[in-house]
Every structure is written in structure tokens, then in C-alpha cells.
Amino acid sequence: MPIYEYQCSACGSVEEALQKFSDKPLTKCRNCSGKLHKLISQSAFHLKGTGWYVTDYAGKKSKNNTADKTEPAAAKETKTKDAKPAAKTASSSAE
């Protein structure tokens, strides 16, 4: 059952009510018998498990990038470090 929030137009107090969807909304304030109106509040709804975009599809790359996923980050750094000094020595020997 959802929790609904109501605010009194007269005294400004806020009430929470645990109600069924089929229940009629509250109309009278408990404190001053003023008129209540329903508030729109933030929900705490969270989808858990598999089958949702966040858990299954977000952040996945295409199948063409599988080599990037399987190679460790340390190996990538080693390759880039080795390639840079080799390029420098080749240009310095050409001069």
C-alpha cells in the first residue's frame, strides 16, 4: 500500500496516510478540521535485478572492442611507454 501525504490549507500541518488505491482521499485535517490537499512527493522506487537498462546494457561497448576489454590496463601502459621512446630514438638517429 502506498503512503500519501496531505497538507492542511488552514494550519499547514502535513499528514501521512497509508491507503489503498481504492480508498477515497482524506479531506479533513485531524488538528483543525481544515481542508486537506494531496502533496506530490518523491518516491523511493528502485529497480533491482537483471533485465533493466542500468544493470544489463548501460556502459557496454560493441563487440568490435572486445580486445580492449580483455587486455589489462598495465599492458596498455607498457605498450604506449615502449612505443614513445622508440619513436624518439628513431627521430634522433635520423638527424
MDTraj code that builds the backbone (N, CA, C; nanometers):
import mdtraj as md
import numpy as np

residues = "MET PRO ILE TYR GLU TYR GLN CYS SER ALA CYS GLY SER VAL GLU GLU ALA LEU GLN LYS PHE SER ASP LYS PRO LEU THR LYS CYS ARG ASN CYS SER GLY LYS LEU HIS LYS LEU ILE SER GLN SER ALA PHE HIS LEU LYS GLY THR GLY TRP TYR VAL THR ASP TYR ALA GLY LYS LYS SER LYS ASN ASN THR ALA ASP LYS THR GLU PRO ALA ALA ALA LYS GLU THR LYS THR LYS ASP ALA LYS PRO ALA ALA LYS THR ALA SER SER SER ALA GLU".split()
xyz = np.array([
    [0.0842, -0.1190, 0.0000],
    [0.0000, 0.0000, 0.0000],
    [0.0877, 0.1240, 0.0000],
    [0.0520, 0.2215, -0.0804],
    [0.1303, 0.3447, -0.0863],
    [0.1025, 0.4378, 0.0319],
    [0.1991, 0.5221, 0.0593],
    [0.1849, 0.6254, 0.1622],
    [0.1577, 0.7574, 0.0911],
    [0.0501, 0.8220, 0.1280],
    [0.0135, 0.9511, 0.0710],
    [0.0378, 1.0600, 0.1734],
    [0.0766, 1.1778, 0.1247],
    [0.0954, 1.2942, 0.2112],
    [-0.0109, 1.3983, 0.1790],
    [-0.0644, 1.4565, 0.2845],
    [-0.1663, 1.5607, 0.2721],
    [-0.1210, 1.6813, 0.3537],
    [-0.1535, 1.8011, 0.3038],
    [-0.1243, 1.9239, 0.3787],
    [-0.2530, 2.0017, 0.3985],
    [-0.2664, 2.0543, 0.5195],
    [-0.3856, 2.1317, 0.5534],
    [-0.3732, 2.2735, 0.4979],
    [-0.4799, 2.3214, 0.4360],
    [-0.4819, 2.4582, 0.3835],
    [-0.4898, 2.5616, 0.4949],
    [-0.5507, 2.5262, 0.6079],
    [-0.5704, 2.6213, 0.7176],
    [-0.4474, 2.6318, 0.8082],
    [-0.4008, 2.5195, 0.8645],
    [-0.2914, 2.5253, 0.9622],
    [-0.1549, 2.4891, 0.9036],
    [-0.1510, 2.4301, 0.7843],
    [-0.0244, 2.3972, 0.7191],
    [0.0403, 2.2683, 0.7655],
    [-0.0250, 2.1941, 0.8541],
    [0.0340, 2.0687, 0.9020],
    [0.0306, 1.9638, 0.7907],
    [0.1292, 1.8735, 0.7941],
    [0.1399, 1.7676, 0.6941],
    [0.1091, 1.6339, 0.7609],
    [0.0226, 1.5556, 0.6977],
    [-0.0151, 1.4241, 0.7483],
    [0.0240, 1.3185, 0.6461],
    [0.0621, 1.2021, 0.6946],
    [0.0878, 1.0867, 0.6089],
    [-0.0216, 0.9841, 0.6341],
    [-0.0658, 0.9202, 0.5270],
    [-0.1707, 0.8186, 0.5401],
    [-0.1362, 0.6982, 0.4535],
    [-0.1417, 0.5802, 0.5133],
    [-0.1216, 0.4553, 0.4421],
    [-0.2575, 0.4122, 0.3883],
    [-0.2753, 0.4208, 0.2559],
    [-0.4054, 0.3958, 0.1955],
    [-0.3946, 0.3024, 0.0761],
    [-0.5033, 0.2335, 0.0476],
    [-0.5145, 0.1537, -0.0736],
    [-0.5419, 0.2477, -0.1906],
    [-0.5214, 0.1965, -0.3113],
    [-0.5535, 0.2766, -0.4292],
    [-0.7028, 0.3052, -0.4368],
    [-0.7823, 0.2122, -0.3887],
    [-0.9278, 0.2264, -0.3975],
    [-0.9866, 0.3160, -0.2870],
    [-0.9075, 0.3487, -0.1822],
    [-0.9575, 0.4354, -0.0742],
    [-0.9776, 0.5782, -0.1242],
    [-1.0774, 0.6441, -0.0677],
    [-1.1019, 0.7842, -0.1019],
    [-0.9974, 0.8716, -0.0328],
    [-0.9560, 0.9816, -0.0962],
    [-0.8574, 1.0701, -0.0344],
    [-0.9125, 1.1370, 0.0912],
    [-0.8232, 1.1675, 0.1841],
    [-0.8638, 1.2376, 0.3067],
    [-0.9040, 1.3802, 0.2722],
    [-0.9999, 1.4342, 0.3462],
    [-1.0485, 1.5692, 0.3175],
    [-1.0412, 1.6623, 0.4376],
    [-1.0373, 1.6075, 0.5606],
    [-1.0440, 1.6896, 0.6814],
    [-0.9187, 1.6716, 0.7664],
    [-0.8581, 1.7834, 0.8109],
    [-0.7387, 1.7829, 0.8952],
    [-0.7724, 1.7315, 1.0351],
    [-0.6834, 1.6509, 1.0914],
    [-0.7044, 1.6000, 1.2277],
    [-0.6851, 1.7092, 1.3325],
    [-0.5982, 1.8063, 1.3037],
    [-0.5669, 1.9111, 1.4015],
    [-0.6734, 2.0205, 1.4089],
    [-0.7108, 2.0750, 1.2946],
    [-0.8004, 2.1921, 1.2965],
    [-0.9273, 2.1734, 1.2146],
    [-0.9488, 2.0573, 1.1588],
    [-1.0641, 2.0265, 1.0730],
    [-1.0665, 2.1087, 0.9448],
    [-0.9484, 2.1601, 0.9038],
    [-0.9379, 2.2342, 0.7776],
    [-0.9354, 2.1394, 0.6589],
    [-0.9318, 2.1980, 0.5387],
    [-0.9352, 2.1197, 0.4157],
    [-0.7938, 2.0700, 0.3810],
    [-0.7841, 1.9394, 0.3505],
    [-0.6564, 1.8786, 0.3125],
    [-0.6452, 1.8704, 0.1608],
    [-0.5218, 1.8859, 0.1112],
    [-0.4959, 1.8588, -0.0296],
    [-0.3734, 1.7686, -0.0406],
    [-0.3758, 1.6813, -0.1399],
    [-0.2723, 1.5805, -0.1580],
    [-0.1437, 1.6456, -0.2093],
    [-0.0291, 1.6030, -0.1523],
    [0.1009, 1.6528, -0.1951],
    [0.1657, 1.5534, -0.2911],
    [0.2466, 1.6059, -0.3803],
    [0.3263, 1.5214, -0.4677],
    [0.4648, 1.5133, -0.4053],
    [0.5064, 1.3938, -0.3711],
    [0.6353, 1.3776, -0.3037],
    [0.7235, 1.2809, -0.3818],
    [0.8510, 1.2854, -0.3514],
    [0.9479, 1.1999, -0.4189],
    [0.9296, 1.0551, -0.3756],
    [0.9350, 0.9663, -0.4711],
    [0.9182, 0.8249, -0.4377],
    [1.0540, 0.7585, -0.4174],
    [1.0534, 0.6466, -0.3503],
    [1.1745, 0.5690, -0.3257],
    [1.1668, 0.4398, -0.4051],
    [1.1450, 0.4518, -0.5339],
    [1.1261, 0.3373, -0.6216],
    [1.2589, 0.3036, -0.6871],
    [1.3051, 0.1796, -0.6713],
    [1.4339, 0.1378, -0.7265],
    [1.4186, 0.0009, -0.7909],
    [1.4609, -0.0105, -0.9164],
    [1.4520, -0.1375, -0.9875],
    [1.5776, -0.2184, -0.9581],
    [1.5606, -0.3397, -0.9078],
    [1.6739, -0.4264, -0.8762],
    [1.6653, -0.5537, -0.9580],
    [1.7784, -0.6169, -0.9776],
    [1.7821, -0.7427, -1.0505],
    [1.8261, -0.7233, -1.1938],
    [1.8141, -0.8263, -1.2732],
    [1.8566, -0.8195, -1.4128],
    [1.7401, -0.7841, -1.5022],
    [1.7732, -0.7486, -1.6248],
    [1.6706, -0.7163, -1.7231],
    [1.6435, -0.5680, -1.7362],
    [1.7092, -0.4836, -1.6591],
    [1.6894, -0.3393, -1.6665],
    [1.8065, -0.2761, -1.7390],
    [1.7865, -0.1621, -1.7973],
    [1.8903, -0.0925, -1.8736],
    [2.0145, -0.0666, -1.7891],
    [1.9974, -0.0234, -1.6674],
    [2.1096, 0.0131, -1.5814],
    [2.2001, -0.1064, -1.5529],
    [2.1419, -0.2232, -1.5283],
    [2.2229, -0.3389, -1.4905],
    [2.2744, -0.4182, -1.6098],
    [2.2031, -0.4178, -1.7213],
    [2.2409, -0.5051, -1.8314],
    [2.3004, -0.4358, -1.9531],
    [2.2615, -0.3133, -1.9822],
    [2.3006, -0.2525, -2.1085],
    [2.3840, -0.1263, -2.0958],
    [2.3751, -0.0548, -1.9890],
    [2.4463, 0.0709, -1.9753],
    [2.5959, 0.0456, -1.9668],
    [2.6723, 0.1195, -2.0440],
    [2.8174, 0.1120, -2.0371],
    [2.8791, 0.0007, -2.1188],
    [2.8016, -0.0827, -2.1834],
    [2.8582, -0.1886, -2.2666],
    [2.8975, -0.1311, -2.4011],
    [3.0108, -0.1799, -2.4534],
    [3.0575, -0.1353, -2.5841],
    [3.0220, -0.2406, -2.6884],
    [3.0457, -0.2080, -2.8134],
    [3.0141, -0.3020, -2.9204],
    [3.1094, -0.4208, -2.9184],
    [3.0803, -0.5235, -2.9953],
    [3.1608, -0.6456, -2.9989],
    [3.2981, -0.6208, -3.0606],
    [3.3144, -0.5149, -3.1381],
    [3.4421, -0.4847, -3.2020],
    [3.5483, -0.4440, -3.1018],
    [3.5112, -0.4005, -2.9861],
    [3.6050, -0.3544, -2.8846],
    [3.6367, -0.4612, -2.7808],
    [3.6213, -0.5887, -2.8132],
    [3.6460, -0.6945, -2.7150],
    [3.7933, -0.7054, -2.6813],
    [3.8841, -0.6729, -2.7726],
    [4.0279, -0.6799, -2.7440],
    [4.0658, -0.5783, -2.6373],
    [4.0016, -0.4609, -2.6393],
    [4.0297, -0.3583, -2.5392],
    [3.9850, -0.4034, -2.4007],
    [3.8760, -0.4810, -2.3940],
    [3.8236, -0.5244, -2.2651],
    [3.9107, -0.6324, -2.2021],
    [3.9656, -0.7226, -2.2845],
    [4.0404, -0.8358, -2.2302],
    [4.1833, -0.7996, -2.1939],
    [4.2387, -0.6959, -2.2526],
    [4.3777, -0.6590, -2.2253],
    [4.3850, -0.5772, -2.0973],
    [4.4716, -0.6153, -2.0017],
    [4.4827, -0.5398, -1.8770],
    [4.5372, -0.3998, -1.9009],
    [4.5033, -0.3088, -1.8123],
    [4.5453, -0.1693, -1.8246],
    [4.6967, -0.1567, -1.8164],
    [4.7631, -0.2391, -1.7360],
    [4.9090, -0.2330, -1.7221],
    [4.9767, -0.2669, -1.8542],
    [4.9216, -0.3613, -1.9282],
    [4.9781, -0.3988, -2.0571],
    [4.9639, -0.2850, -2.1571],
    [4.8535, -0.2139, -2.1532],
    [4.8331, -0.0996, -2.2424],
    [4.9348, 0.0098, -2.2134],
    [4.9608, 0.0355, -2.0851],
    [5.0578, 0.1384, -2.0479],
    [5.1973, 0.0998, -2.0938],
    [5.2331, -0.0264, -2.0819],
    [5.3652, -0.0731, -2.1225],
    [5.3833, -0.0536, -2.2722],
    [5.2804, -0.0848, -2.3498],
    [5.2891, -0.0682, -2.4941],
    [5.3090, 0.0780, -2.5313],
    [5.2368, 0.1683, -2.4680],
    [5.2478, 0.3096, -2.5017],
    [5.3813, 0.3663, -2.4563],
    [5.4348, 0.3194, -2.3441],
    [5.5656, 0.3654, -2.2981],
    [5.6752, 0.3155, -2.3905],
    [5.6654, 0.1913, -2.4363],
    [5.7656, 0.1359, -2.5267],
    [5.7614, 0.2049, -2.6623],
    [5.6448, 0.2391, -2.7077],
    [5.6304, 0.2994, -2.8397],
    [5.6854, 0.4409, -2.8418],
    [5.6685, 0.5170, -2.7390],
    [5.7150, 0.6558, -2.7384],
    [5.8674, 0.6677, -2.7425],
    [5.9443, 0.5973, -2.6582],
    [6.0890, 0.6099, -2.6656],
    [6.1442, 0.5592, -2.7986],
    [6.0828, 0.4557, -2.8566],
    [6.1291, 0.4047, -2.9842],
    [6.1139, 0.5101, -3.0915],
    [6.0059, 0.5838, -3.0872],
    [5.9823, 0.6882, -3.1854],
    [6.0826, 0.8010, -3.1686],
    [6.1201, 0.8332, -3.0449],
    [6.2163, 0.9396, -3.0178],
    [6.3557, 0.9007, -3.0666],
    [6.3957, 0.7748, -3.0398],
    [6.5283, 0.7331, -3.0823],
    [6.5376, 0.7258, -3.2331],
    [6.4313, 0.6908, -3.3018],
    [6.4334, 0.6856, -3.4458],
    [6.4478, 0.8258, -3.5032],
    [6.3839, 0.9233, -3.4451],
    [6.3924, 1.0600, -3.4972],
    [6.5269, 1.1212, -3.4613],
    [6.5863, 1.0873, -3.3488],
    [6.7158, 1.1432, -3.3094],
    [6.8276, 1.0830, -3.3921],
    [6.8173, 0.9547, -3.4350],
    [6.9208, 0.8929, -3.5170],
    [6.9121, 0.9402, -3.6612],
    [6.7968, 0.9889, -3.7040],
    [6.7798, 1.0390, -3.8389],
    [6.8456, 1.1737, -3.8553],
    [6.8675, 1.2472, -3.7505],
    [6.9274, 1.3809, -3.7606],
    [7.0716, 1.3781, -3.7779],
])
top = md.Topology()
chain = top.add_chain()
for i, resn in enumerate(residues, 1):
    res = top.add_residue(resn, chain, resSeq=i)
    for name in ("N", "CA", "C"):
        top.add_atom(name, md.element.get_by_symbol(name[0]), res)
traj = md.Trajectory(xyz[None], top)
